[in-house]
Amino acid sequence: MRATVIMNIREEQPEHIMKAVESYASQNCDIIISTVEGDPCIEMLKGLKIVTLNNPPERSPVGAYLQLNNALEHIRNEWWCYASSNDISYPNKIETEISTCLEQGKKICYSSFDTMDEQGQLNGRREMHDFDISQLLRGCYINDCSMINASLNKYLPFKIQHKNYGYWNLWLTAYKNEGNIFAYNPVPTWRYRLSSNSMHIKRQRDPKLMREFEADKNIMLNEHR
C-alpha cells in the first residue's frame, strides 16, 4: 500500500537532505518537500513535488508546523508520515509500519529508532513500549515520524498555538475520539541524527526557552486532563 512522506526543509545541509530523500525514494511512497520561498536547496530537488510557504516566520516550531500544514492538503494516499530532512529511513519503514497497522487493526504505528551522530555513525537505540494513555499524558513517547492513516486528518491541521506540541496534541486527540488505535513496532525503522544545531538541544541550553517550553506543554496538556 502506498504512503505519502512529507519532508520539511529549511536551510538544511544539502548532503543530509539528499541522503534523507534517497532513503525514501526506493520505497512505495510519494515524497512531498515542504519548504519556504527562496530556500537554496529547492533547485537540487527538481523532480519532486515541492510546496512552499511564502513570508514564513523565523525558524521555529511554529514555522515547522506551518510548513507541515501547507503540505497536508496535497496528501493523496491512505497513509502518510512526516520525515525529517536530517534523518535516514531504513528500506522497509513504509511497508513495516503500514503492515503493522493492518495486522493489528490500528491507525497509527510508532516504531523504535536508532540514533546517529552528526556524521551518520550509529550511537544508540531508542526503544518505546506498547500504548499507555497514562504514560502519554506524562510524556510524549510517540515520535513525529509515526505512520498515520489519512482518515485521522479530520483532526488536522496542526494547531499552531500548541507550538512544539502539535503532534502530542494529535495523539491525545485521536485517543479521545477513537480509543487505542496505536500500534507499536519494536523493530527500528529509521535513524535519528543528533546534531548540536537541533532545536531541542539549543532549547536545553537556554533557561528562558525551557521555561516557555514547559508553559506551552502545560497549556496543551490541560486541554486533555
Secondary structure, 3 states (H helix, E strand, C coil): CCEEEEEECCCCCHHHHHHHHHHHHCCCEEEEEEEECCCCCCHHHCCCEEEEECCCCCCCHHHHHHHHHHHHCCCCCCEEEEEECCCEECCCHHHHHHHHHHHHCCCEEEECEEEECCCCCEEEEECCCCCCHHHHHHCCCCCCCCEEEHHHHHHCCCCHHHHHHHHHHHHHHHHHHHCCCEEEECCCCEEEECCCCCHHHHHHCCHHHHHHHHHHHHHHHCCCC
